[in-house]
Amino acid sequence: MKAIEISEASNPLSDYADELDEGMIVLTSNKKPIAALVSLKNADQESLALGMNPEFIKIIETAREEFRAGKKLSLEEMRREILG
């Protein structure tokens, strides 16, 4: 991961995009992250769309909260729930 202070970024955006490879470049302002350029070379469109979907993100957050609260099923319990 590379960080670039936005006030010092002087190259065209395409130059930074060429540097991405498989990683990311974080743009900072006063040393605080404000944006990121992320490589999408190995990302599929479905993953990208889901990752940007607020409804899907909320579902994931809710599931994580439930897991932390102890609301989880063992594999056997899940099988019984699904298969009856």
Stockholm file with secondary structure:
# STOCKHOLM 1.0

chainA/1-84         MKAIEISEASNPLSDYADELDEGMIVLTSNKKPIAALVSLKNADQESLALGMNPEFIKIIETAREEFRAGKKLSLEEMRREILG
#=GR chainA/1-84 SS CEEEEGGGCCSCHHHHHHHCTTSEEEEEETTEEEEEEECCTTCCHHHHHHHTCHHHHHHHHHHHHHHHTTCCCCHHHHHHHHHC
#=GC SS_cons        CEEEEGGGCCSCHHHHHHHCTTSEEEEEETTEEEEEEECCTTCCHHHHHHHTCHHHHHHHHHHHHHHHTTCCCCHHHHHHHHHC
//
